[in-house]
Amino acid sequence: MESSYLKTHSEGILQERIESALGILENCRLCPRHCEVNRLEGEMGVCNTGRQAVISSYSPHFGEEDPLVGRGGSGTIFMTHCNLGCIFCQNYEISHLSQGVSVGAADLAQTMLALQQRGCHNINFVTPTHMVPQILEALPEAIEGGLRVPLVYNCGGYEEVDTLRLLEGIFDIYMPDFKFWDGKEAARFCSAPDYREKA
């Protein structure tokens, strides 16, 4: 099966999605927080992320579900910061303490290609919600460089429907971690009382 982003790219749809996604950064509404800051100018909202993508680490990962891991691992890219900010986060250093390096589109594309070259069966973006435009922006160069494996959207579930629509025909695998049913608990642990409705 061919990764869906290849067709989206060849039909010119990917470029349209990139432009739409980058436009959202000007008055950011990527997630349900609707911070409305101008991330293109370096302003930051709840996710503490500006114009550039920030990566904490990347490597073949063998701790995901078996179908993702296979023999070569899931090519996991841990994105720094988060739109949810749960106080119990297992990746607290990454999500809360800004552990990571800012990268441009070319570097992110090369990261994807490096994981594919190491034999990973997919590219697994962990906590991608607040960096959707940057991920999309890196894809054309990665595709031109030979990227062919499917993309995984491994998120915390606190998503904006319009942002998810931008990803149709690009990501093949969605893996949300549903965290709360009770709005009071969601408010207490991540200041998102509307979590259940948005997830």
ZATORDO-956534 format. One record per residue (C-alpha): residue number from 0; x, y, z. Coordinates in Angstrom, 1 decimal. Layout:
% residues N
atom i = NUM east = X north = Y up = Z .
...
//
This chain:
% residues 199
atom i = 0 east = 0.0 north = 0.0 up = 0.0 .
atom i = 1 east = 1.3 north = 3.4 up = -1.0 .
atom i = 2 east = 1.5 north = 6.1 up = 1.7 .
atom i = 3 east = -1.4 north = 8.5 up = 1.1 .
atom i = 4 east = 0.8 north = 11.7 up = 1.2 .
atom i = 5 east = 2.5 north = 10.6 up = -2.1 .
atom i = 6 east = -0.7 north = 11.1 up = -4.0 .
atom i = 7 east = -1.6 north = 14.3 up = -2.1 .
atom i = 8 east = 1.8 north = 15.7 up = -3.0 .
atom i = 9 east = 1.7 north = 14.6 up = -6.7 .
atom i = 10 east = -1.8 north = 16.2 up = -7.1 .
atom i = 11 east = -0.6 north = 19.6 up = -5.6 .
atom i = 12 east = -2.9 north = 19.3 up = -2.7 .
atom i = 13 east = -0.1 north = 19.1 up = -0.1 .
atom i = 14 east = 1.2 north = 22.5 up = -1.1 .
atom i = 15 east = -2.3 north = 24.0 up = -0.6 .
atom i = 16 east = -2.5 north = 22.4 up = 2.9 .
atom i = 17 east = 0.9 north = 23.7 up = 3.8 .
atom i = 18 east = -0.2 north = 27.3 up = 3.0 .
atom i = 19 east = -3.4 north = 26.9 up = 4.9 .
atom i = 20 east = -1.6 north = 25.5 up = 7.9 .
atom i = 21 east = 1.0 north = 28.2 up = 8.0 .
atom i = 22 east = -1.7 north = 30.8 up = 7.7 .
atom i = 23 east = -3.3 north = 29.4 up = 10.9 .
atom i = 24 east = -0.1 north = 30.3 up = 12.8 .
atom i = 25 east = -0.7 north = 34.0 up = 12.2 .
atom i = 26 east = -3.6 north = 33.8 up = 14.6 .
atom i = 27 east = -3.1 north = 30.4 up = 16.1 .
atom i = 28 east = -6.1 north = 28.2 up = 16.4 .
atom i = 29 east = -4.4 north = 24.8 up = 15.7 .
atom i = 30 east = -5.8 north = 23.3 up = 18.8 .
atom i = 31 east = -8.9 north = 23.9 up = 21.0 .
atom i = 32 east = -7.0 north = 26.4 up = 23.1 .
atom i = 33 east = -7.4 north = 29.0 up = 20.4 .
atom i = 34 east = -4.6 north = 31.1 up = 21.8 .
atom i = 35 east = -4.8 north = 33.4 up = 18.7 .
atom i = 36 east = -1.1 north = 34.5 up = 19.0 .
atom i = 37 east = 1.0 north = 35.2 up = 15.9 .
atom i = 38 east = 3.5 north = 32.4 up = 16.0 .
atom i = 39 east = 4.9 north = 33.5 up = 12.6 .
atom i = 40 east = 6.3 north = 36.5 up = 14.5 .
atom i = 41 east = 7.5 north = 34.4 up = 17.4 .
atom i = 42 east = 4.6 north = 34.9 up = 19.8 .
atom i = 43 east = 3.8 north = 31.8 up = 21.9 .
atom i = 44 east = 0.6 north = 30.5 up = 23.5 .
atom i = 45 east = 0.0 north = 27.6 up = 25.8 .
atom i = 46 east = 2.2 north = 25.2 up = 23.8 .
atom i = 47 east = 5.2 north = 27.5 up = 24.1 .
atom i = 48 east = 6.1 north = 27.0 up = 20.5 .
atom i = 49 east = 6.8 north = 29.8 up = 17.9 .
atom i = 50 east = 7.5 north = 29.5 up = 14.2 .
atom i = 51 east = 10.0 north = 26.7 up = 14.2 .
atom i = 52 east = 9.5 north = 23.0 up = 15.0 .
atom i = 53 east = 11.3 north = 21.8 up = 18.2 .
atom i = 54 east = 12.4 north = 18.2 up = 18.4 .
atom i = 55 east = 13.5 north = 16.5 up = 21.6 .
atom i = 56 east = 14.8 north = 13.3 up = 20.1 .
atom i = 57 east = 14.3 north = 10.8 up = 17.3 .
atom i = 58 east = 15.1 north = 7.1 up = 17.0 .
atom i = 59 east = 13.6 north = 3.7 up = 16.1 .
atom i = 60 east = 11.2 north = 3.0 up = 18.9 .
atom i = 61 east = 10.1 north = -0.5 up = 20.0 .
atom i = 62 east = 7.7 north = 0.4 up = 22.8 .
atom i = 63 east = 4.7 north = 1.1 up = 20.5 .
atom i = 64 east = 2.0 north = -1.4 up = 19.5 .
atom i = 65 east = 3.3 north = -4.4 up = 17.6 .
atom i = 66 east = 1.9 north = -3.5 up = 14.2 .
atom i = 67 east = 3.8 north = -0.2 up = 14.2 .
atom i = 68 east = 7.0 north = -1.7 up = 15.5 .
atom i = 69 east = 7.6 north = -4.7 up = 13.2 .
atom i = 70 east = 11.2 north = -5.6 up = 13.0 .
atom i = 71 east = 12.7 north = -2.2 up = 12.3 .
atom i = 72 east = 10.9 north = -0.2 up = 14.9 .
atom i = 73 east = 8.6 north = 2.8 up = 14.6 .
atom i = 74 east = 10.6 north = 5.9 up = 13.6 .
atom i = 75 east = 9.6 north = 8.1 up = 16.5 .
atom i = 76 east = 10.1 north = 11.9 up = 16.5 .
atom i = 77 east = 9.4 north = 13.4 up = 19.9 .
atom i = 78 east = 8.2 north = 16.9 up = 19.4 .
atom i = 79 east = 9.0 north = 19.3 up = 22.3 .
atom i = 80 east = 6.2 north = 21.1 up = 24.2 .
atom i = 81 east = 2.5 north = 20.2 up = 24.1 .
atom i = 82 east = -0.9 north = 21.8 up = 23.6 .
atom i = 83 east = -2.3 north = 19.8 up = 26.6 .
atom i = 84 east = 0.3 north = 20.1 up = 29.4 .
atom i = 85 east = -0.8 north = 17.3 up = 31.7 .
atom i = 86 east = 0.9 north = 17.6 up = 35.0 .
atom i = 87 east = 1.4 north = 13.8 up = 35.1 .
atom i = 88 east = 3.1 north = 13.6 up = 31.7 .
atom i = 89 east = 5.5 north = 10.7 up = 31.4 .
atom i = 90 east = 7.6 north = 12.9 up = 29.1 .
atom i = 91 east = 7.6 north = 15.9 up = 31.5 .
atom i = 92 east = 11.1 north = 17.1 up = 30.5 .
atom i = 93 east = 10.0 north = 17.3 up = 26.9 .
atom i = 94 east = 6.5 north = 18.7 up = 27.3 .
atom i = 95 east = 7.1 north = 21.1 up = 30.2 .
atom i = 96 east = 10.8 north = 21.9 up = 30.4 .
atom i = 97 east = 11.5 north = 22.7 up = 26.7 .
atom i = 98 east = 14.1 north = 20.0 up = 26.2 .
atom i = 99 east = 14.8 north = 20.0 up = 22.5 .
atom i = 100 east = 16.3 north = 21.7 up = 19.5 .
atom i = 101 east = 14.7 north = 24.1 up = 17.0 .
atom i = 102 east = 14.7 north = 22.8 up = 13.4 .
atom i = 103 east = 13.7 north = 24.1 up = 10.1 .
atom i = 104 east = 11.8 north = 22.2 up = 7.4 .
atom i = 105 east = 15.0 north = 20.9 up = 5.8 .
atom i = 106 east = 16.3 north = 19.5 up = 9.0 .
atom i = 107 east = 12.9 north = 17.9 up = 9.9 .
atom i = 108 east = 12.8 north = 16.3 up = 6.4 .
atom i = 109 east = 16.3 north = 14.9 up = 6.9 .
atom i = 110 east = 15.2 north = 13.5 up = 10.2 .
atom i = 111 east = 12.4 north = 11.6 up = 8.6 .
atom i = 112 east = 14.6 north = 10.3 up = 5.9 .
atom i = 113 east = 17.3 north = 9.2 up = 8.4 .
atom i = 114 east = 14.7 north = 7.1 up = 10.3 .
atom i = 115 east = 13.5 north = 5.5 up = 7.1 .
atom i = 116 east = 17.1 north = 4.7 up = 6.1 .
atom i = 117 east = 17.5 north = 3.0 up = 9.5 .
atom i = 118 east = 14.8 north = 0.6 up = 8.6 .
atom i = 119 east = 11.8 north = 2.1 up = 10.5 .
atom i = 120 east = 8.4 north = 1.0 up = 9.2 .
atom i = 121 east = 6.8 north = 4.4 up = 9.7 .
atom i = 122 east = 7.5 north = 8.0 up = 10.9 .
atom i = 123 east = 5.7 north = 8.4 up = 14.3 .
atom i = 124 east = 5.2 north = 12.0 up = 15.4 .
atom i = 125 east = 4.7 north = 12.1 up = 19.1 .
atom i = 126 east = 2.7 north = 15.2 up = 20.3 .
atom i = 127 east = 2.4 north = 16.7 up = 16.8 .
atom i = 128 east = -0.7 north = 18.9 up = 17.3 .
atom i = 129 east = 1.0 north = 22.2 up = 17.9 .
atom i = 130 east = 3.5 north = 21.6 up = 15.0 .
atom i = 131 east = 1.2 north = 20.4 up = 12.2 .
atom i = 132 east = 2.3 north = 23.3 up = 9.9 .
atom i = 133 east = 6.0 north = 22.7 up = 10.4 .
atom i = 134 east = 5.5 north = 18.9 up = 9.8 .
atom i = 135 east = 3.6 north = 19.6 up = 6.6 .
atom i = 136 east = 6.1 north = 22.1 up = 5.5 .
atom i = 137 east = 8.9 north = 19.5 up = 5.8 .
atom i = 138 east = 7.1 north = 16.8 up = 3.8 .
atom i = 139 east = 7.8 north = 17.9 up = 0.2 .
atom i = 140 east = 11.6 north = 17.9 up = 0.7 .
atom i = 141 east = 11.3 north = 14.5 up = 2.5 .
atom i = 142 east = 9.2 north = 13.1 up = -0.4 .
atom i = 143 east = 11.6 north = 14.4 up = -3.0 .
atom i = 144 east = 14.4 north = 12.8 up = -0.9 .
atom i = 145 east = 12.6 north = 9.4 up = -1.1 .
atom i = 146 east = 10.3 north = 9.2 up = 1.9 .
atom i = 147 east = 7.8 north = 6.4 up = 1.3 .
atom i = 148 east = 6.8 north = 5.0 up = 4.7 .
atom i = 149 east = 3.5 north = 6.0 up = 6.3 .
atom i = 150 east = 3.1 north = 8.7 up = 8.9 .
atom i = 151 east = 1.7 north = 8.2 up = 12.4 .
atom i = 152 east = -0.2 north = 11.0 up = 14.2 .
atom i = 153 east = 0.5 north = 10.1 up = 17.9 .
atom i = 154 east = -1.4 north = 12.7 up = 19.9 .
atom i = 155 east = -3.0 north = 13.5 up = 23.2 .
atom i = 156 east = -6.4 north = 13.6 up = 21.7 .
atom i = 157 east = -7.0 north = 17.4 up = 22.3 .
atom i = 158 east = -7.6 north = 18.3 up = 18.7 .
atom i = 159 east = -9.2 north = 20.9 up = 16.5 .
atom i = 160 east = -11.4 north = 19.3 up = 13.7 .
atom i = 161 east = -10.2 north = 21.9 up = 11.2 .
atom i = 162 east = -6.6 north = 21.0 up = 11.9 .
atom i = 163 east = -7.3 north = 17.3 up = 11.5 .
atom i = 164 east = -9.0 north = 18.0 up = 8.1 .
atom i = 165 east = -5.7 north = 19.4 up = 6.9 .
atom i = 166 east = -4.2 north = 16.0 up = 7.5 .
atom i = 167 east = -6.6 north = 14.0 up = 5.4 .
atom i = 168 east = -4.7 north = 12.2 up = 2.7 .
atom i = 169 east = -1.4 north = 12.8 up = 4.5 .
atom i = 170 east = -1.3 north = 10.8 up = 7.7 .
atom i = 171 east = -2.3 north = 7.1 up = 7.4 .
atom i = 172 east = -2.3 north = 6.2 up = 11.1 .
atom i = 173 east = -3.9 north = 8.1 up = 13.9 .
atom i = 174 east = -3.1 north = 7.1 up = 17.5 .
atom i = 175 east = -4.7 north = 9.4 up = 20.0 .
atom i = 176 east = -4.2 north = 8.7 up = 23.7 .
atom i = 177 east = -7.6 north = 9.4 up = 25.3 .
atom i = 178 east = -6.9 north = 10.8 up = 28.8 .
atom i = 179 east = -10.1 north = 12.1 up = 30.5 .
atom i = 180 east = -13.8 north = 11.4 up = 30.6 .
atom i = 181 east = -14.5 north = 13.7 up = 33.5 .
atom i = 182 east = -14.2 north = 17.5 up = 32.6 .
atom i = 183 east = -13.3 north = 18.3 up = 36.2 .
atom i = 184 east = -10.3 north = 16.0 up = 36.2 .
atom i = 185 east = -9.3 north = 17.4 up = 32.8 .
atom i = 186 east = -9.5 north = 20.9 up = 34.2 .
atom i = 187 east = -7.5 north = 19.9 up = 37.3 .
atom i = 188 east = -4.7 north = 18.0 up = 35.5 .
atom i = 189 east = -4.3 north = 20.0 up = 32.2 .
atom i = 190 east = -6.6 north = 23.1 up = 32.4 .
atom i = 191 east = -8.8 north = 21.7 up = 29.6 .
atom i = 192 east = -12.3 north = 21.2 up = 30.9 .
atom i = 193 east = -13.6 north = 20.6 up = 27.4 .
atom i = 194 east = -11.2 north = 17.7 up = 26.8 .
atom i = 195 east = -13.9 north = 15.0 up = 26.4 .
atom i = 196 east = -15.9 north = 17.0 up = 23.9 .
atom i = 197 east = -12.8 north = 17.9 up = 21.8 .
atom i = 198 east = -11.3 north = 14.4 up = 22.0 .
//
